[in-house]
Amino acid sequence: MSLPEGIPTVTVTGRYLRPDGQPLTGQVVWRAPNLLTFADHDVIVGGPVTVPLDKQGRFTVVLPATDAPGMNPSGWSYTVAEQFATVSQNRVYQVLLPSSDPVVDIADLAPTDPTTPNYVAVKGKSAYEVAVDNGYAGTVEQWLASLVGPKGAPGLVQSVNGKSEAAINLAAADVGAVPSTGGTYTGTLRVDTAAHGFTSKSTVTANGHAITAWMAATSGTGSALNAVSDNPGFSAVQVSGKETSTGTIKVTHAKPGAADDSGAAALSIDLTGAGTAAQGLFINSTIERADGALGTTGNLITVRNTKGRDDLRMAANGRIAMGGAIGYNPTAMLDLRMPDTTAPALVARAAGTTGANLMEWQRSSDGATRTRISPLCQLVTLETLYAAGPGVQVGSTSTTFGGGSGVLGLTNAATVPTTNPTGGVAVYAEAGQLKSRAANGDVFDTTRRAVTGSRASGAALASLLTALAQTGLITDSTTA
C-alpha cells in the first residue's frame, strides 16, 4: 500500500557489502517525528520504517519528502539507524530528503567520518539532474531504464558452490550450515560469550528433549556431556524442575551387554584437591520456615533395591529405617527391621582388645559414658541395671528358673574358683548347690547336711557343729 497521491515522496536505494565483497545482513531503520499530519490528504503518518537488506545487501524504500507542502510539523529531518549483524559500531545520523531529488542513494547521504555521525546531509545534484543539465529530456523512470544495458561477459566469478545463475541464493546446505528448521551439525561447536552461552527451549510434549547429548563412540574416555566451571562462587551445573512423580534428575545405568559392570556406578562423586573439605552429598531445603520445622515432608533418602522393601529410608525428620516394608516410618533415630533370619540386624567387631568401645551410651547432662560395651564385648554399666523379665541367667543360654519369675539362675560353674576374690565375694553353683567364696578364703556351701547322734549324749550337737563348719557358717574350735 502506498501513500495518498499528491504527497511527494523520495525513493531511497542502497547496498551494503563487507570489505571482502560479501553482502551484509541486517536492516536500516528510518525515523521521522512521531506523527506527521497531511491535512490536505486527510492522513496522519507515524512510526519508524524498518527496511531489511536482501540477499545481495540491497534495499529500496519510498518515504515522504522532508519538505512536503502542507505537512505538520515541518522543518525536520530523518534519523537513520544502520543495524548490521557483523558491524561492531553501527551508525545513527540525520538526513534530509527534499522532493527535488525523487531518487537518491544512501551512499550519497550517509556520513563517511564515523567520528562525526550526527549532521544533516546537504545533497548536491543527482545523476539524473546532471543528465538533464546535459540535454536528457526523459523522466526519472525512463532514465533509470536507460541505465540497463545488454548482458555483458561473465566476470571472474563463474559460479558459487556449483551454482552459476544470475542471482545465486545459497541454502544452508550449500555452506555446511544447519537450516533454521533443524538438522544435524557435524563437527565442534564452540559458543564463547559473556552472557548465556547457549539456550535451548522446547515446546515438545511427547517424548521430546530440549537438549540431547549422545556419545556414539564405544571406547575412549570421552563423555556425552562435560560441564566445566572456573567460577568458585557458584555451582557448575544447576537443574530445576516441577515434577510430580519423577526425579528432577534421573540417572539410568544400562548394563553394556555381556561386559562385567561391577565396577560401574550410576552416580560417582570424586572430591579432589589436596586439603579439600568439600561435602560428598548435601541435602537441604530452602523453604522459609521456623527453626525445627521440616522443609520437605517426604523422605530425604530412599533406597529400594529389594522388591517390596525399603532397604534404606531416611525420613524427613532424619530418622533412619533399614529393612522395613515400603512406606514404613522409622520409630527411632535408627530402626533396624530384620526382613528374615539369615543375618543379624547389627554386627559390631572390635579392632583390638583395647582402645575404643564397641558401643557407648552417654548421659545427656554432661555427655559422660555411663554404659558401654568394651572391645572385649564386656557389658559395663555405672548405672542401676534392671531386669524386669522372668529372670537373669548366668553361665548358660538355657534358663534354670524352675518355673519361677524374677529369678537369678546360676548354671554349675565350668571352673570352680580356687583363689580368693579381691574385695568381694564370688558366688557360683557347684553340683546344683549355691556356694560363695569370700575374700578371706571362706567358702559358704548351702548343701543340705544330715545331723546325727544322740542329743542326750551330746553326739547330735557335735554332728551339728561339724555340719555348720562344713557349710562355712562357723569355725569349729570346740574341744572334747
Steps between C-alpha positions, in 0.01 A plus 500: 500500500636843403448852633210709364566649159627856528733448794850541355727203570865411462623154399815409694715208387823358633728202524726390786796262456783374717858585399525154338196572280258280693161662574429627848193377686274719707269795451477879465248679722354841397339713768301820441332702777242292686206614285486692169164659410409553132174698541449543124504123456312404820775270627740481794828312459701370796743237629841379383554328166725191522652390170685162497789433266442235234742216422715736294514758778261735315195694614242736350253715691254775406463775762318836527720792401618713792377819324153377401257798485225523762677253732493555877756515654741633242869567500607157625742232387504116502702312763671208327616202710712233331467164678733234358593168658877500442572873542639587841402871489174563319425861405212735576477826305257760358410555132267724298293358214387802295235440234731651239699173511237227444764222479813492720754244614591460866869517409444863393339586835678301771798660678843356423671606826381269781618749764250765383183308421245755615449761232242575231628409158461777240474325169619620164351415161411141427628309200158546335521880546848502352364305202216755453750785519686325220195474275310192614124559456338181644348426840682355798355156427608520137847609605530210748389257228759638264774405742429128445709382205550164332640210702876518510761230505528290816726638767773325691252310721333241277309310773456461875475150644410365155233765433545734206165675455483876504356529849666240720311414818691266726311262729634386836620173350705689238727644767491215754257677735202362688168635368276699732244219484750259662752244389825325591824687560828311464813632665591703808269783607643760736296782649716766666300783654478704819125440528297178473714291267229266379125486559271226374123521544270217398120496491485132407270318744538137389838328553693812406817646649621858495860371473629151421871424543593170334846344515488252211859379551534168686854547632731768636454738795272757338164594652165583345486814716783675683421814702807690625487818708781732614262690731562406867205710612217299350391159376641353179161352409151606608196279448146595601170336420131477596444125501215325681606133484851487351844623598628843401815313398466141384816296446460167321785250472447233233716188515729499193411161359698210642775725640575499873371828643561425869738794517245743355266732689193695398637795699867550586631792708870588497620765748845612386758757600748473785343608829144514363219520757217470247195293589423194290122541520300789648121495536326822603165675474493876442130534586443787742400343834550524875793333673431130549228489233536255211569613146380206296270247663617225267794269551846652473641171367330182379693195379279226357715232340298213650156471347225572750735644762674826586857385558590845632269786585590835657179674595442874491588526872837326452392164642645200318328168436665200338327188373144627552203455271435765236368809674606391850574802719791456745401522866850582625803688377626159381233237436630163377236260366628146434327383182605139559703278735811461283695797636512695827359851515827649630859375517781689674856363488782646706829599344694362796478400866561855619409845386162638403183333621276310263205705620432775753197654667561853627322714755311798356611746769875479444560244224673261740502132401292307754449168325726344244598186317877462520727379218484159671119509461454555876190683615591766757253733664541766766126528542231281654435187297139389491381156390121500517451182300479139619857511621873526433693188400876470566724240338261364237266596219239262642300624797499320835221698662302200625178649372549818703501869398732772620767234549879501486607173338856365547631211291762277663835675476717371217800570725458533875692797644811387687650838583356768720319792335621852578265718701186295447336161475492255209159333476464182293320171472660161540320168474175691496575677830553870566845584627713808557867568563590798716808717477646327810468161339184388683271293279129509577329178390121473508498122452250340739681282762365238743550540876523169688564363850334509837400827640531363853857392454592819312580314176225689313650831602843392383345393165327839462820691564677291240221566243500875566877509464468317165255763370746767594269676739718437810852402596486201737757567772333288766679222699386160625 
